[in-house]
Amino acid sequence: MRTLRISIAALLFASAAHAQRATRPASTDPWEVTELTNRPSLTLELPALNTVRAARAAAFEVRPVLLVRCQDRQLDVFVSTGSVLDADDMVMTPVRIQWGSGGSGGSAAPTDSRWSRSTDSTSAFAPDPRGLLRQLASNPDLRLEIHPSGKSAELIHFNARGLERHMSQIEAACPPGGNGDGRALDQVYAEVAVDERAEIVSAPPLEYPLALRHAGLQGRVTVQAVIDTLGRAEPASVKVVARPNTAFDESARAYVLHAMFRPARVKGRAVRVLITVPVNYRIE
């Protein structure tokens, strides 16, 4: 299984080795824009206005970076924090968003959301990247409250002035309706086609049908299901494709429906995937 690790160092290395054009920000533009030639790609980087402590016991601080990335016509907006982020379900990390008082797109009231983590758990991906960009272009004053693991919440402040000047470039690289929009979210990938496969991270106790236990029947039930981008089995997709006895079906379906999965990923983005889940019944 391949793993995708998102880090600023990796992005900067790629920029140095393969950049077609790296535009350093002018004095009035805090964004750094990089285009790559080895693979059509556009990346915008914006350092935070403040620093945060790198780790629980670390004496040094790091400056988070907000990134806008368009690769293979897929749009991602994410923040690289430099800290391992906490997760409320092993997959998603809580993020509180607060916009500044100015601009037509923002509100001073904070809103709570859940962003997916990168494989190394130090970056958080916005669930609606294009919507966030539209909001950011009209109201550049953004504050994100994140939750590093084992630490109290940290507030990251960004001033995204100048983003509106780059929106046409982003739209050209990742046009609306491309792979980064709703049609991609509807796509169901085959298990062999993803970079990171869906895996169970927590599940309820398996209920062994009493009649089958008393009869000494055991074996493997194979359940097929589509796992969504939040790590849950889609109820309409769950079906039993193989079993030693049909009386196992209800228990096996309930097990998969109530399990929590680490979502499958393609290029760092959580995707829907069709998988088979083996459910083993053994009498101890």
C-alpha positions in Angstrom: 0.0 0.0 0.0 1.4 3.3 -1.0 1.3 6.2 1.4 1.0 9.8 0.6 2.7 12.2 3.0 1.9 15.8 2.7 4.7 18.1 3.9 5.9 21.6 3.1 9.4 20.2 2.7 8.4 17.8 0.0 6.5 20.5 -1.9 9.5 22.8 -1.7 11.8 20.1 -2.9 9.5 19.4 -5.8 9.3 23.1 -6.6 13.1 23.4 -6.6 13.7 20.4 -8.7 10.9 20.6 -11.3 9.5 24.2 -11.3 8.6 25.8 -14.6 7.9 29.1 -12.9 8.0 30.0 -9.3 6.7 33.5 -8.7 7.9 35.1 -5.6 5.3 37.3 -4.0 5.5 41.0 -4.6 5.4 43.3 -1.6 1.6 43.6 -1.9 1.0 39.9 -2.5 1.8 37.3 0.2 1.2 34.3 -2.0 3.9 32.3 -3.6 2.8 30.6 -6.9 4.6 27.5 -8.3 4.0 25.6 -11.5 5.6 22.2 -12.2 6.5 20.9 -15.6 7.0 17.2 -14.8 3.3 16.9 -14.0 0.8 19.7 -14.7 0.4 21.3 -11.3 -0.2 24.7 -9.7 0.5 25.4 -6.0 -0.1 28.6 -4.0 1.4 28.9 -0.6 0.5 31.4 2.1 2.4 31.6 5.5 0.3 32.2 8.6 0.7 35.5 10.4 1.6 33.7 13.6 3.6 30.7 14.8 2.5 27.7 16.8 4.4 25.3 19.0 5.6 22.4 17.0 5.0 19.7 19.6 3.9 19.2 23.1 7.3 19.3 24.6 9.1 21.2 21.8 10.8 24.5 22.6 10.6 25.7 19.0 7.7 27.0 17.0 6.7 26.6 13.4 4.7 28.8 11.0 1.7 27.0 9.5 1.1 27.3 5.8 -2.2 27.5 3.8 -1.9 25.7 0.5 -4.0 25.8 -2.6 -3.1 22.9 -4.9 -4.3 22.0 -8.4 -2.9 18.7 -9.6 -4.4 16.6 -12.4 -7.3 19.1 -12.5 -8.1 18.2 -8.8 -8.4 21.1 -6.4 -7.3 20.9 -2.8 -7.1 23.5 -0.1 -5.3 22.5 3.1 -3.3 23.8 6.0 0.0 22.3 7.0 0.4 22.8 10.7 3.7 21.2 11.7 2.0 19.4 14.5 0.2 16.0 14.7 -3.5 16.8 14.7 -6.0 15.2 17.0 -8.9 13.3 15.4 -12.3 12.6 16.8 -12.7 9.4 14.8 -9.2 8.5 13.8 -9.8 10.1 10.4 -11.3 13.6 10.6 -9.9 16.5 12.7 -12.1 19.2 14.2 -11.5 22.7 12.8 -13.2 25.9 13.9 -13.4 28.6 11.3 -13.8 32.3 12.0 -13.8 35.1 9.4 -12.9 38.7 10.0 -15.6 41.3 10.3 -14.7 42.9 7.0 -15.8 41.8 3.5 -19.1 40.5 2.1 -18.4 36.8 2.4 -17.6 36.5 6.1 -19.2 36.5 9.5 -17.7 37.1 12.9 -19.4 34.0 14.4 -17.2 30.9 14.3 -18.4 27.7 12.7 -17.3 24.2 13.5 -16.3 21.7 10.8 -14.4 18.5 10.3 -11.5 18.3 7.9 -9.7 15.1 6.8 -6.1 14.6 7.9 -3.2 13.8 5.7 -1.5 10.4 6.1 1.2 11.9 8.4 -1.7 13.7 10.4 0.0 17.1 10.2 -2.2 18.6 7.4 -5.9 19.1 7.3 -7.9 19.2 4.0 -10.9 21.5 3.6 -14.1 19.5 2.7 -15.2 22.1 0.2 -12.1 23.6 -1.3 -13.7 25.7 -4.0 -16.3 27.1 -1.6 -13.5 28.0 0.9 -11.6 29.8 -1.9 -14.6 31.9 -2.9 -15.1 32.9 0.7 -11.4 33.6 1.2 -11.3 35.8 -1.9 -14.1 38.0 -0.7 -13.0 38.0 3.0 -9.2 37.4 3.3 -9.1 37.6 7.1 -9.3 33.9 8.2 -8.7 32.3 11.6 -8.5 28.5 12.0 -8.6 26.9 15.4 -6.9 23.5 15.2 -6.4 20.7 17.9 -2.9 19.3 18.0 -2.7 15.9 19.7 -2.2 16.2 23.4 -2.3 20.0 23.4 -4.8 22.7 23.9 -6.4 24.3 20.8 -4.2 26.6 18.6 -5.4 29.6 16.6 -3.8 30.2 13.2 -4.4 33.5 11.5 -4.1 34.1 7.8 -4.4 37.2 5.7 -5.2 36.0 2.2 -5.1 39.4 0.5 -4.3 39.2 -3.2 -6.0 35.8 -3.7 -8.6 37.3 -6.1 -5.7 38.1 -8.5 -4.9 34.4 -8.7 -8.4 33.1 -9.0 -8.4 33.1 -12.8 -5.2 31.1 -12.8 -6.7 28.5 -10.4 -9.9 28.3 -12.4 -7.8 27.7 -15.6 -5.8 24.9 -13.9 -8.8 23.4 -12.1 -12.0 24.4 -14.0 -15.3 24.1 -12.2 -16.9 20.7 -12.9 -13.4 19.1 -13.2 -12.1 16.3 -11.0 -12.1 18.4 -7.9 -15.8 19.0 -7.9 -19.0 17.1 -7.2 -18.7 14.6 -10.0 -15.5 13.3 -8.4 -17.2 13.0 -5.0 -19.8 10.8 -6.7 -17.2 8.5 -8.2 -16.8 5.1 -6.7 -13.3 3.7 -7.0 -12.3 0.1 -7.3 -10.2 -1.1 -4.3 -7.2 -1.7 -6.5 -7.3 1.8 -8.0 -6.8 3.8 -4.8 -3.4 4.9 -3.3 -4.5 4.1 0.2 -7.1 1.4 0.9 -10.0 1.7 3.3 -9.3 0.0 6.6 -11.3 -0.7 9.7 -10.2 1.4 12.6 -13.0 0.6 15.1 -16.0 -1.8 15.1 -18.7 -3.0 17.4 -18.5 -6.4 19.0 -19.5 -9.0 16.5 -22.9 -10.6 17.5 -22.8 -14.4 16.9 -26.3 -15.7 16.0 -27.2 -17.9 19.0 -28.8 -20.6 16.9 -25.7 -20.9 14.8 -23.4 -20.9 17.8 -25.4 -23.6 19.5 -25.3 -25.7 16.3 -21.5 -25.2 16.2 -21.7 -23.5 12.8 -18.8 -21.1 12.0 -17.0 -19.7 9.0 -16.4 -16.5 7.0 -19.0 -14.1 5.6 -17.9 -11.7 2.8 -19.7 -8.4 2.8 -19.4 -5.9 -0.1 -19.9 -2.2 0.6 -19.1 1.3 -0.6 -17.1 3.2 2.0 -17.8 7.0 1.9 -15.3 9.8 2.4 -16.1 10.0 6.1 -15.3 6.3 6.6 -18.8 4.9 6.9 -20.4 2.1 4.8 -23.2 3.5 2.7 -26.3 1.5 3.8 -27.8 0.9 0.4 -24.5 -0.6 -0.8 -24.0 -3.2 1.9 -24.7 -6.7 0.7 -23.5 -10.2 1.6 -21.8 -11.9 -1.4 -20.6 -15.1 0.3 -21.5 -17.0 3.5 -21.6 -20.5 5.0 -25.2 -20.0 6.1 -27.8 -17.2 5.3 -28.5 -16.9 9.0 -25.2 -15.0 9.4 -26.3 -12.2 7.0 -28.0 -9.8 9.4 -25.2 -9.9 11.9 -22.5 -9.4 9.3 -24.3 -6.5 7.7 -24.8 -4.8 11.0 -21.1 -5.2 11.8 -20.0 -3.5 8.6 -22.7 -0.7 8.9 -21.5 0.2 12.4 -17.8 0.0 11.8 -15.6 3.0 11.3 -13.1 2.9 8.4 -10.1 5.0 7.5 -11.3 6.3 4.1 -9.6 5.3 0.9 -7.5 8.1 -0.6 -6.3 9.1 -4.1 -3.6 11.8 -4.2 -4.4 12.6 -0.5 -8.1 13.2 -1.0 -10.6 10.9 0.6 -12.7 9.1 -2.0 -15.6 6.6 -2.1 -14.4 3.0 -2.7 -16.1 -0.4 -3.2 -14.5 -3.0 -0.9 -15.1 -6.5 0.4 -15.0 -7.0 4.1 -14.3 -10.5 5.6 -16.3 -11.2 8.7 -15.1 -14.3 10.6 -17.3 -16.3 12.9 -15.3 -18.5 15.2 -16.4 -20.4 18.3 -13.8 -20.0 21.0 
